[in-house]
Amino acid sequence: MLDKSLLQEGAVSAVETYELVVVGAGIAGLNALNAASEYLTKDARVLLLDQKDAPGGMWNTAYDYVRLHQPHPMFTVGNMKWRWQKPHNYLATRDEVQSHLANSLGPIGDKVDLQTRFGQTVERCTEVETCGGPMAEVVFHPNGAKDGSKTVYAKRAIHAPGLNYVLAKPLEFSSKNVISIIPQDLRTTLAERPNVPVIIVGGGKTGMDSVLATLAADPARNISLINGRGTNFFNRTKYIPTGLKRWTSGMLASQLFRDVAMAFDGDNEDHTLSHLRKNHSTDPASDNDVFLYGLQSEEELAKIKAGVARTHADYLVDVTDTPDGPQMLMRSRAKASVADGSIFVNCTGSFFRSSDLATPIPILSPNNCVLSINSRDTFHFLTSVSGFFTTHLLYRSQMRRQGFYTVDLEALFRKNRNAWVGASAAQAYMNQVVAVQTLPLMLLDRCGLDLDRWYPLPRRIAGLLTMKANATRDIEHCRRCLDRVAERFDVHAKPFV
């Protein structure tokens, strides 16, 4: 609650106030900020806060060889165009993505009175009661300087921490004769240690990127992969076709999500993963048992298979020194020798790395003052999509009681990753259908994040008509799935009211 002294008549006017405060300048916060700017006047005071020193969120700290999963036009803020003329299927690099996100502040600043403060730690972003009614209270200070704490108030705040992202650390081993690094150090370490074997720990997108980066630096380098249960990837070659194939092949992303959602019934998550792998992945003949919505081309997979000397379908526990040299110990108790000086790269992922669940935060405060884009009460597994849609829905007063579902995806992910896939697909597709029923078509067309935009307009119109024709039945199916997931796993998954 607000301090008593600030509840006195006129007291709030003595502190700094804004029309809107946005916490987080990553892809989620920037999409939310851009969407909100469409409803505000040019003189509206808006404050953007972020802990990092520049816009871009995780793209400020990601490894330097990371590239987008999807073609760059469909990774943007609102429907802003990229400032270049590159092929549409070009996968932008880390620095290119960060630059594009930073550039988005220019057009937004043309629409509102935008102030930015980077290098700030936000202690609190909550709805409070004031003499003028409910407001958002935001407390922040410069990183590492709590003495400089400041409190501001706003009619609305959008809290966009996104996913629980934590930068990986080098794996700790008993052995003193191997090198342990994170992807951010890979290129430098490869240059410093030519001809040394590399062991990639983790088979997700970071692991695949690291294999390709190692091969690019030295095609003859000996590479091993510790792949766990194996990761499936959507087939980019199949679903992001080029040339005339955009007219004749592939499948709209909305139809792809519908297919996965319809395969899931709330109980059959392992069957759903098998269906996804056999019908939509780059490696349908494998027994991979993990999926995290990554995309991979058939060409990338072929390079990886040709370049990896050995794959361990296991989990690394430790590396120890023996009289015969360093030895890996696996979770299955299997052992494997490695050469002295081998480089181990920790590619086990950076999301939900903390052992503790993030603090639950409602997606919307009681009086609609604070919108939160977080992992515990989600609208969509992609925070970028959440930022776009929930902000438009908030400012149009169309978020509550429309039939949208919110889900505690972080808790579900920790309990059962395969159920997370089925539930997140069902939620994403159902909320998209409800959004199509709720929002004007012209507004939906301004969502540059929509992967359906890869395909020609006639195919998109046909897909939209099919979606509307099946809406009632599909929504009911997805609701049953999410209700069953909530019951089985004791996680929040229910209509937003």
Secondary structure, DSSP 4 states (H G I P E B T S, - for coil): ---GGGGSTT-GGGS-EEEEEEE--SHHHHHHHHHHHTTS-TT-EEEEEESSSSSSGGGGTS-TT-B-SS-GGGSSSTTPPPSS---TT---BHHHHHHHHHHTHHHHHHHSEEEEEESEEEEEEEEEEETTEEEEEEEEEETT-GGG-EEEEEEEEEE---S-B----PPP-S-SSSEEE-GGGHHHHHHHSTT--EEEE--SHHHHHHHHHHHHH-TT--EEEE-TT-EEEEEHHHHS--TTHHHHSS--HHHHHHHHHHH--SS-HHHHHHHHHHHHBS-TTS---EEEEEEE-HHHHHHHHHH-SEEE-S-EEEEEEETTEEEEEETTS-EEE--TTPEEEE-S-SBS-SSSPPPP--SB-TTS-EEE--SSSBS-SSHHHHHHHHHHHHHTT-STTSS-EEE-HHHHHHH-HHHHHHHHHHHHHHHHHHHHHHS-HHHHTT-TT-GGGGS-HHHHHHHHHHHHHTHHHHHHHHHHHHHHHHHHHT--EEE--
